[in-house]
Amino acid sequence: MPIALRQAAWCLVVSALLYPAIAPAAAQNSEAEEIPIERCDVLPVVKVKIDSHEMRFLVDTAATSILNLSSFAAGTSTKIQVNSWSGTAATSAREVSVPDFILGNHRLQNLKLPAIDLSPIGKACGGKIDGILGVDLLDKLGATIDLKRRVARLEEPYLNLQARTSEMLQSMHHCTDAFVQGRAEELEDCFDPDIVVYTHEGEFHGRKQVMQYLQDSFLKYAPKIQYQENLHEARSFGDALWYTYDYTLDIPGRHVTGHGVAMCRRDHGVWRMLNMHNSLDQPEPPAAHK
């Protein structure tokens, strides 16, 4: 059934048919970026850029992000709640608009952050502190902190669904060619080890079953395979992309049309097919007997 074939082909075909404008823009680095963590005495500090000015922010995963009032004088006074390891407290602060907040190659835009007097922290560690990089912005940046290695690890933020889809399509572009040419070993690596495929012919769990199904139903016809797919809807869930599609499949003596839903997962910078469920638009006619 087309389900198997589509597993390799879906990414390339969708790229060509549905995302011609965004595919070239997917030249994003899928590897995580590591930012060095410096020290202000014993406190972890990273360098950020705000409006082209380099600043030093204390990293605190137990606090909300706060600016130092002396570094950001402009703003509107308001009452805020400040969270830290010692609890939550109300205080007066200024709300400051930050058009651009850049850490490494990652950017956040149009932030509104409170600014209070953080001078006691700078005096305690013996250096200037322009703000606190707290759990809220760390989460938006997709950052994890490794104090042993003294780095902040930033995954791709995926703020743009099309850009994320485009990256996945480019990453799996070779899978279609592997299917058409019958390169089984290369095609197998396009599938997650836990892949599950549902078809009208049965359920197939894991790479071994899926590859056997593909070999019996499709790969034996390579390279005489034609496949087209039209993606209708895509959604992002963590490190996974879920999407719906229509497809057509032609192999010698067989023409099939249908629709389905599938999911790809990104693991350590590599996209692979995780789940697929295909349905036929109408039952296939019985095979002709000679």
N, C-alpha and C positions, 0 to 999 in steps of 0.2 A: 504493500500500500504506500501511497505517496508520503506517508508520515516519515518513513525512514529517509528517503531521499531528501525530503525537505530539510532534514536536520542539518545536513551539510550545506544545502543550497540556499536556505532561507536568508542567511545573512548577506550573501553577495547579491542576490536578486533584489531584496528589499532596498539595498543600497543603491542599485542602479535605477530602480523604478520609482522609489518613493522619496529618497533623500539625495537627489543629485546635487542640491545646493549645499548641503551640509557635509557631505562626505569629505570634500577637500579640507574642510575646517577642522577635521578631527585630529590634527597633528599635535594633540596634547600628549604629554608624557604620562603613561599609565603607571609609572613607578612612583612610590611615595617619595616625598621630599623630606630631607632631614635638616633641621635648623639647629645650629649649635646653641647650647645653653651655657651662658656665662655665670659668673658669681659676683654678687655684691656682699662681701664677707661670706656668710654661709647660705645666703638667699639665692634661689635660681632666677636668672634674668635673661630675657631675650631682647634682641634689637628689632624694632618695628619702624615702619615709615608711615607718618601721617602728614598729608599735604606736603610731601617731598622732604620732610624733616625727620632725621633719624632720632629715635627716642628709645629709652630703656624701660621695659615693663617687667615688673615682678610677676613670675608665674605662680598662681595660687589656684589649685583645682578645687579648693573648698570655699572660694569666694566668688562673688559676681564681679564683673569687670568694672573698674573705676578709674577715672582720670585724676591726675594730680592738679589741684586748683592753680598752683603756681605756674604750671605749664600750659594751662588752658583757661585763661582769665575770662574769656567771653562766655556768656550763657545766661539762662534764665533761672533764678532761684526757685527751688521747689523742695518739698519734703519727699525723702526716699527711704526705702528699707535697704540696709546694707547687710549682706550675708557673708559670714566668714566662719572659720573653725570654732570661734568662740560663741557663735550664735547670731541672732538677728537683732538689729538695733535701728531705731529711727534717727535720722539726722537731717540737717539742712544741707542742700547741695545745689549746684548749678547743673542744669541739663545742657550738654554741649553737643552740637551737631558735628559729626566727623564724616566728611564726604568720602574719604578714602583711607582705609586701614589695611596696610600691607605687611604681611609676614612672609619672608622669603619670596616665592613666586605666587603666593595666594593672596587674594584681595577680597575685602569686604567693603561694601559701599553703603553710604547713607545711614550711618549708625547714629543713634542718640544715646549718649552715655553720661552718667552723673560724674561730677567733678567735686572732690573734697580735698582738704588739706592732708596730703600724705607725707609731709616733710619729716615727721618723726621716724618713718621707715628709712628714708634716705640718711638721716643723721645716725640711726642705729647701725646701718651697714657701712657707712662711710662713703656713699656714692649717691648720685642723683637717680631718683626713681620718678619717671613721668606718668606712671599708671600701673594698674594691676590687670594682667591678662587672666581673667577668671574662667570658670567652667562654661559660662554662656557662650563666649566667643571661641573658646577651644572647641566646643561642640560644633559651632557653625563652620569652623575651619577643618573639621574632621581630624583634630590633633590628638595624639597620645604622647605622654611624657615618659621618657626613659632617663631617670636620674642617674642610673648606674653608668650609662654611656654618655650622659649629658647631652642629649639631643631631644628635640621635639619632632615627632614624625607626623607629617601632614599627608593624608590621603587626598585624592582628587575630590573637590567639593561637590561636583556634579550639580551645580546650581541650574544648569540648562539641560533639560531632558533631551533635546535634539542633539546637543553636543555629546552627551553620554551615549545615546543611541548610535551616533556616528562613529564614536570610538570603538564600540562593540562591533559594528559592521566592518570596519577596517581590520580589526583584530582577527575576525573570522572569515575574511574575504577568501582565503585560500581553501576553505572547506568545500566550497562549491566545485572548484576545479578538481579537488581530490575525489569527490564523489563521481563526477562525470568521467574522470580518467580511471576510476577504479583503484585509486591508491588507498588501500584499506588501512594500512598502518597510520598514515597521516590523518585519515578521516576519523579513526578511532580516538585520536587525541583531541578531536573537536568536541567530544562528549565528556561530560562530567562522570566520574566513576559511579555516582549514584543516579545516573540518568534513568528515567522511567518514560516509556513510550506506550501510548494507548492507541490501538487501531481496531477496525472492525474485524481484524484477523486475530486479535489477542493482545495481551499485555506483555511487555518486555522490560525486564529490570536489569540494570547494570550494563556495562559496556559489552560483555561477552554475548548476552542475549540479543542486544540491539544490533551488534555487528553481524551476528548470524542471520537475523531477520533481514537486514539490508542485503547481505550477500545472496540469500535465497530469493529475494523479491526483486532486487534492482541491480546490484553491482555486477551481476553476471551479464547484464546487457551493456555495460560501459564499453565504449563511449557513446552508445546510441540512446542517449537520454536527453529529453527536453523538459525543462521545469521552469515555471513562472509563478511568482507569488506577489500578492498585493497586500500590504500591511494596512490595517484600518485604525488600530488604536494601540498605544503603548503606555505603560505605567512603570514607575520606578519604585522598587521596594528594597531599601538598603543596598546590598551589592547585587541585586537581581533586577532584570528587566522582564516584564510580562507584556505580551502583545497578542493581538488577534489578527487573522489573515485569511485570505482566499488563495487557492492554488490550482494550477493545472499541471498534469503530469502526462508525458507521452513516452512510452517505451514500445518496442516492437510488439504489435498486436494488442495494444492496450492504451486507452485514453481515459483519464480520470480527472474529475473536478471535485473540489470540496472546500471545506473551511476548517479552521482549527485555532487552538490557543497554545502558546508555548512560553517557556521561560528560559533565559540564559542567566548564568551566574558568573560573577567576576571573583576570582580567587588568586591572590598574590599577583595581580596585574594581568591575569590571563582569563579571557572569556571562554566559556564552554556551555554547550547545551545541557540543560538540567532536566527539563520536563517537556513533553509534547503530547497533545491530544488532538487527533485528526478525525474528521467526520466526512463522509461522502455526501455530495449533493443529491445523488440518487444511487440506488444499488447498481453495481456493475452487472452487465449482462453475462449470462453463463457462457463459459468458453465453448467455442464451436468444436464439434467433433467431426473428424474426417472419416 
